[in-house]
């Protein structure tokens, strides 16, 4: 199975990474299990195209599963309540709105203009995109792994985690050294290289800033990183490292 890190509107990287995965698994008897760790929208220019691609996966990877990231949570909050959710527009939401063909007000203090923009944005989002966003999962437990967007609170049992922590936490999760009941596979905290140790695997490699989207393949005790990288000649893919082979 493959867990894919934060995409953040980088539809070209997602396309390149998925093609590499499907090429690698073309001879398998069953489609690959794909787990997406959240943050599909914001920052990069192609949020709408990313969701289109994820919806199209139903034929090629019918078992694919999708976690809710803090950016999807913030987008839904904005859609539900303009004034309460305005913070979303300040950390990537404007790029998502543009991807749906909606421009934001030139005068950002004009609440009436924002109300018009809010209605235009709601009207621009296809119904199947909204169903996708509403149906995102909080956590996925599979074998020795727990897949979440951000992490877990190390002082709580894994079966008693708060949704806010699953989507937003950084500390004390990142620096805590205690072994957990399962290995946590997560995104949310960007790094220039993926992180792996005996308690967590982090695969957010800042796709919108570095041009690198990372997935980790988990096959028994073997762990392998696969990356799509944007360069002068387009998007290429490469294996970053292998453990357990």
Secondary structure, 3 states (H helix, E strand, C coil): CEEECCCCCCHHHHHHHHHHHHHHCCCCCCCCCEEECCCCCCCCCCHHHHHHHHHHHHHHCCCCEEECCHHHHHHHHHHHCCCCCHHHHHCCHHHHHHHCCCCCCCCCCCHHHHHHHHHHHHHHCCHHHHHHHHCCECCEEECCEEECCCCCCCCCCHHHCCHHHHHHCCCCCCCCCCCCCCEEEECCCCCCCCEECCCEEECCCCHHHHCEEEEEEEECCEEEEEEEEEECCEEEEEEEEEECC
